[in-house]
Amino acid sequence: MATNNSSKFKTYLYVALTILGCILACSSIIPNVYLKLVVVMASLIIGIYGISKSLSKSESKESSESK
């Protein structure tokens, strides 16, 4: 049960990181365009990878429990 809460927290963290990347892409907080591109792409790649990994773990865990 504790691992379920931990995985939910990680999923929310990756979603927040993805949203932060979208906000940084649309804002002018970072004035250098190339630095902004690197920061935004890194946050989006890490966020989307983390979301897909956490969702696939929960799906495989549910399918193994039902068998």
Steps between C-alpha positions, in 0.01 A plus 500: 500500500789735570642433155167597345514843667861539393417419139210747506733768634754429227228516235381838630859620508553406135172666402609817681837488322326469163270794578801702616669428167194627312489815714870566440451454125231769489656748741791740473667402828805368310602765244745281304304301242745211474532460876121508524479228235740275690327552835151451357590192297677341798206559732248373246702188417556413866138575589342300218740209552425494872124515444506216248726289722285550811178427312642184344613374842155548650338331201730198514453474877119494460515234228728276708271534805192398301662176378 
